[in-house]
């Protein structure tokens, strides 16, 4: 994986396994959708690991509460959060977020404010997902068809 600061040596199979076992897969999917909706130019790899770091040991229940917590942590951190690569402890993949941290911080605050004032539909929209691949489909944003104020829920 290449970052602006050079190559990161990692093992993608270990990364995938780490994510699968994290208990944060739905949170990660929502964070990736959020990234696209707010236009952040950050790599998926460090974003996924950041979600796991912030939420794995959390006792917060409910996807919307967990996502609010995640955004709150981004908002409360003035600097990029250090994130250890599960495949290589020498890699701080959080460093790849440094250049975009101000944008991440502002997007988190804006998203929380928007959600508080107008609901998640105002953050995520009410149409179809940005991409039609298997991961985005899992987060079908179809509030208009009865999924309430939880745009990450699939219609049955």
N, C-alpha and C positions, 0 to 999 in steps of 0.2 A: 504494500500500500504506500502510495506516495503522498506526502504532505508538503506544504510550502517550506518546511524546515528539513526536508530530506525523506528518506525511506523509513518506514516503520516495519520492523520485522515482526510478523505475527503468524499465527496458525489459524486460518479461517475455520477449519473444522472444529477446533477448540472453542472459538468464538461462538459459532452456531450452537454448539452443545451448551455452552455457558448461558446463552440467551434462552434456550429451550427449558433449561432447568431452573431458571431464575424466578419463575412465578410471575414474571412481568411482561409476558408476551403481548397481552392486550394493551397494556400501558405503552409499550414500545410502538405498537401499531398506531395508537392514537398520537403519540409524539411525532411519528413520521408523517402522518397526515397533517398535523399542526404545522410542522416544518414547511410543508408544501403550501399550505393555505396562507401562511404569513410571509412566505417568500424568503425564508432563511437559506443562505448558501453555505450550509454546513454538511460535512460528510455524515453518512448514516452510521458508520461504524462507531465513532466516538459518541454520537447521540444515543445509540442503543445502550452502550456501556454506561453512559451517564444516567439514563433512566434506571438501569439495574442498580447502580450504586445508590441512588437517592431513594429508591422504593423497595428494594429487596427486603430490608429489615423493618420496613414500616408495618405497623399494625393497623393502618388505615384501611377501611373496607369500602368498597364501591369505586367503580372506575372514575366517576366524576370527582369524587373527593380525593382520590389518589392523584388524578391529573392536576387538580387545583394545588395539591401539596407540591407536586413536581414543579409547576410553574412558579409557585411561591418561593421555592428554593432557588430557582434561577433568578428570580427578581431580587432576592435577598443577598445574593452573592455578587459583589462588585467586580470580582475577578474570575477568570475561568477556573472551574473546579477540576482538581486533579483526579484523573481516572486511570486506574491501573489496568493494563491489558491482561486478561486472564491467561493468555498464552505466553506472555513475556513480561515479567515484573519490572524489567528495565524500561519498558515503554510507558510513558505517561501520555496516553492518547488525548487527554484533556488539553494538552498543548496545541493540538490541531484546531481547537476551538477559540484560541486566544484572539486571533484577528477578528473574529465574528462575535466576540463576547458582548460587546456593547449592543449589537443588533439583537442577540439572543435575550439579553437582559431587558431591553425595551419591548421586544415582542411579547415576552412573558407578562410584563406589567400591563401592556395594552390589552392582551388577551384576557387577563383576569378582570380588568375593569370592564371590558366589553361583555364578558360572560355575566358579571354581576348586574350590569345595567340592562342587558338585552337578551341574555341567555346564550347557550352554546351555539344555537343556530346562527347568531350574528358572527361568531368566531369561525365556524366551520362551513357555513352556508347551508343551503337546503337542497342543493342539486345532487348530481352524481359525483362520485369520487374523481379526483384529478386524473388518476390512472386506472385502467381497467385490468390490472394484473391481479393475481391471486391474493396478494397481501392487501391491496387497496380495496378489493371487493369485500374483504372481511370487515371493512369499516364503512359500509354503504351509508352515505349521508342522506337519508331519505326521511327527514322529519315530517314532511308533508303527507307521508303515507302512514302516519300513526305511531312513530317510534318516540313521540313526546319530545322532551328537551334533552335527549341523549343521542346526538348524531352519530355516535360510533356503533350503535346497535344495528343489527341486521333486521330487515323486515322478514317476518316468517312467511 
